[in-house]
Amino acid sequence: MSATIVLASSSAYRRQLLERLRLPFETVAPEVDETSLAGETPAQTALRLALLKAEAVGRRHPQAIVIGSDQVAELDGRAIGKPLAHAAALEQLVAMQGRTVVFYTALALVRVGLGSSRVECVPTEVRFRRLPPRALEAYLRLEPAYDCAGSARIESLGICLVESVRSDDPTALIGLPLIRLTSMLAACGVALPAC
C-alpha cells in the first residue's frame, strides 16, 4: 500500500480504536460545522457528517485514504448530543432509563485524488437499566462523560448503566466501526497486518 491513511478526527477514542489495526496513520482535525440540518434524521446526520469530515480532510490530502466517522444517538426519533455539562448529562441518563437508545455510527472512506468515496452506517441498540438517581449521580462523579452522546462511556464504567447492547460491530458504539472499516480498507487494497 502506498497511500497514506488519514483519520479525519481529533477524537482520542477514534484514534485509539484505529491503532488496534496496527496500520500507520495520521490524524487531522476536520474543522467542519457539525450542526444537524432541519428535517434530517439522526442516521442521516451521522452519514452526512462522516462524509463531510472525510472530504474536508481529503481536500488537504488528496492522495490519502481518508477515514471520517460520526455518531448520533437517537431516542424517540430525536437526536441526543453530547451533554457538555453535569446537569444535561444527568437529564439524559434519567430520560434513557429502562429505554432503548439507537447509536448511529457512520463511516466514510474517501480518496479525493481518485474521486472515490464510500459511506456506511452501523446502528447499535443500547438498552439502559433503571437505576436510582443516586447511582446516576455517583456514575457522573466517577466518570463525567460529558463528551459522549448519551452521557455513558460504554468502554469504561458506563457499562454499569447498560442492560444490553445489540450490534454487528461492537466497536461502533465507541465511535469507529472497525469490522466495517477493515472491509472498506481491504476493498481499497490496504493489506491489514493480520489478514
C-alpha positions as CSV (number, residue, x, y, z in Angstrom):
1,M,0.0,0.0,0.0
2,S,1.5,3.3,-1.0
3,A,-1.4,5.7,0.0
4,T,-1.2,7.4,3.4
5,I,-4.1,6.7,5.8
6,V,-5.5,9.8,7.5
7,L,-8.1,9.8,10.2
8,A,-10.3,12.9,9.9
9,S,-10.8,13.3,13.6
10,S,-9.5,14.9,16.8
11,S,-11.2,12.2,18.9
12,A,-8.9,10.3,21.2
13,Y,-11.4,7.4,21.2
14,R,-11.3,7.0,17.4
15,R,-7.5,7.3,17.3
16,Q,-7.2,4.5,19.9
17,L,-9.6,2.3,18.0
18,L,-7.7,2.8,14.7
19,E,-4.4,2.0,16.5
20,R,-5.8,-1.6,17.1
21,L,-5.4,-2.3,13.3
22,R,-1.6,-1.6,13.6
23,L,-1.5,0.4,10.4
24,P,0.4,3.6,10.1
25,F,-1.9,6.7,10.0
26,E,-2.0,10.4,10.7
27,T,-4.8,12.3,12.4
28,V,-6.1,15.6,11.1
29,A,-8.9,17.6,12.7
30,P,-11.6,18.1,10.0
31,E,-12.9,21.5,11.3
32,V,-16.4,21.3,10.0
33,D,-19.8,22.5,11.2
34,E,-21.4,19.6,12.9
35,T,-24.8,21.1,13.3
36,S,-27.7,18.8,12.1
37,L,-29.9,20.1,9.3
38,A,-33.6,20.7,9.6
39,G,-35.6,17.6,8.7
40,E,-32.6,15.3,9.0
41,T,-32.9,12.0,10.9
42,P,-30.1,11.1,13.3
43,A,-28.8,8.4,10.9
44,Q,-28.8,10.9,8.0
45,T,-26.9,13.4,10.2
46,A,-24.2,10.8,11.1
47,L,-23.8,9.8,7.4
48,R,-23.6,13.4,6.2
49,L,-21.1,14.4,8.8
50,A,-18.8,11.4,8.4
51,L,-18.6,12.2,4.7
52,L,-18.2,15.9,5.3
53,K,-15.3,15.3,7.7
54,A,-13.5,12.9,5.3
55,E,-14.0,15.2,2.3
56,A,-12.7,18.3,4.2
57,V,-9.5,16.5,5.2
58,G,-9.3,14.8,1.8
59,R,-9.1,18.1,0.0
60,R,-6.0,18.9,2.1
61,H,-4.6,15.3,1.5
62,P,-5.9,14.3,-2.0
63,Q,-3.7,11.3,-2.4
64,A,-4.5,9.8,1.0
65,I,-7.2,7.3,2.1
66,V,-9.2,9.5,4.5
67,I,-11.4,8.0,7.2
68,G,-14.3,10.0,8.6
69,S,-16.7,9.0,11.2
70,D,-19.6,10.5,13.2
71,Q,-22.0,9.2,15.7
72,V,-25.5,10.4,16.6
73,A,-27.7,8.8,19.2
74,E,-31.5,8.7,18.9
75,L,-34.3,8.4,21.5
76,D,-37.9,8.7,20.4
77,G,-36.9,9.9,17.0
78,R,-34.8,12.8,18.3
79,A,-31.1,13.2,18.4
80,I,-29.2,13.1,21.7
81,G,-26.0,15.1,21.6
82,K,-23.0,15.4,23.9
83,P,-24.2,16.9,27.2
84,L,-21.1,19.0,27.8
85,A,-22.2,19.7,31.5
86,H,-23.3,17.8,34.6
87,A,-27.0,18.9,34.6
88,A,-27.5,18.0,30.9
89,A,-25.8,14.6,31.4
90,L,-28.0,13.7,34.3
91,E,-31.1,14.7,32.4
92,Q,-30.0,12.4,29.5
93,L,-29.3,9.4,31.8
94,V,-32.7,9.9,33.6
95,A,-34.5,10.0,30.2
96,M,-32.8,6.9,29.0
97,Q,-33.6,4.7,32.0
98,G,-35.4,1.4,31.0
99,R,-35.3,2.5,27.4
100,T,-33.5,1.6,24.2
101,V,-31.3,4.2,22.5
102,V,-30.0,3.7,19.0
103,F,-26.5,5.0,18.3
104,Y,-25.8,5.5,14.6
105,T,-22.1,5.4,13.8
106,A,-21.4,6.4,10.3
107,L,-18.1,5.7,8.5
108,A,-16.8,7.3,5.3
109,L,-13.7,6.3,3.3
110,V,-12.7,9.0,0.8
111,R,-9.9,9.2,-1.8
112,V,-10.2,12.7,-3.3
113,G,-7.4,12.2,-5.8
114,L,-9.3,9.1,-7.3
115,G,-12.7,10.7,-7.0
116,S,-13.9,7.8,-4.8
117,S,-16.0,7.7,-1.6
118,R,-18.0,5.2,0.3
119,V,-20.2,5.8,3.3
120,E,-21.9,3.3,5.6
121,C,-23.8,3.4,8.9
122,V,-23.7,0.9,11.7
123,P,-26.6,1.1,14.2
124,T,-26.2,-0.1,17.8
125,E,-29.2,-0.6,20.1
126,V,-28.4,0.0,23.8
127,R,-31.0,-0.8,26.5
128,F,-30.3,1.2,29.6
129,R,-31.0,-0.1,33.2
130,R,-33.4,1.5,35.6
131,L,-31.2,3.0,38.4
132,P,-31.9,5.3,41.3
133,P,-30.9,9.0,40.9
134,R,-28.0,8.5,43.5
135,A,-26.5,5.8,41.2
136,L,-26.6,8.1,38.2
137,E,-25.1,10.9,40.2
138,A,-22.3,8.6,41.5
139,Y,-21.6,7.5,38.0
140,L,-21.2,11.0,36.7
141,R,-19.0,11.9,39.7
142,L,-16.7,9.0,38.9
143,E,-16.8,9.3,35.1
144,P,-18.1,12.7,33.9
145,A,-18.8,11.5,30.4
146,Y,-19.9,15.0,29.2
147,D,-18.1,14.4,25.8
148,C,-20.2,11.3,24.9
149,A,-23.6,11.3,23.3
150,G,-25.9,9.8,25.8
151,S,-23.5,10.5,28.7
152,A,-22.4,6.9,29.1
153,R,-18.9,5.8,28.3
154,I,-19.6,2.1,27.5
155,E,-16.0,1.1,27.2
156,S,-15.5,2.1,30.9
157,L,-17.7,2.4,34.0
158,G,-20.7,3.3,31.8
159,I,-21.2,-0.4,31.2
160,C,-22.9,-0.5,34.6
161,L,-25.7,1.7,33.2
162,V,-26.4,-0.7,30.4
163,E,-28.7,-3.8,30.3
164,S,-27.9,-5.0,26.8
165,V,-26.2,-4.0,23.6
166,R,-27.1,-5.2,20.1
167,S,-24.8,-4.5,17.1
168,D,-23.0,-6.1,14.2
169,D,-19.8,-4.3,15.3
170,P,-19.0,-3.8,19.0
171,T,-16.5,-1.0,18.3
172,A,-19.2,1.1,16.6
173,L,-20.5,2.2,19.9
174,I,-17.1,3.6,20.9
175,G,-17.0,5.6,17.8
176,L,-15.3,3.8,14.9
177,P,-16.8,0.5,13.5
178,L,-13.6,-1.5,12.9
179,I,-15.2,-4.6,11.4
180,R,-16.8,-2.4,8.7
181,L,-13.6,-0.4,8.3
182,T,-11.4,-3.4,7.7
183,S,-13.7,-4.5,4.8
184,M,-13.7,-1.0,3.4
185,L,-9.9,-0.7,3.6
186,A,-9.4,-4.2,2.1
187,A,-11.6,-3.0,-0.9
188,C,-9.1,-0.1,-1.3
189,G,-6.2,-2.6,-1.5
190,V,-4.9,-1.9,2.1
191,A,-3.2,-5.0,3.4
192,L,-4.0,-5.5,7.1
193,P,-1.2,-7.0,9.2
194,A,-3.3,-9.9,10.5
195,C,-5.2,-10.8,7.3
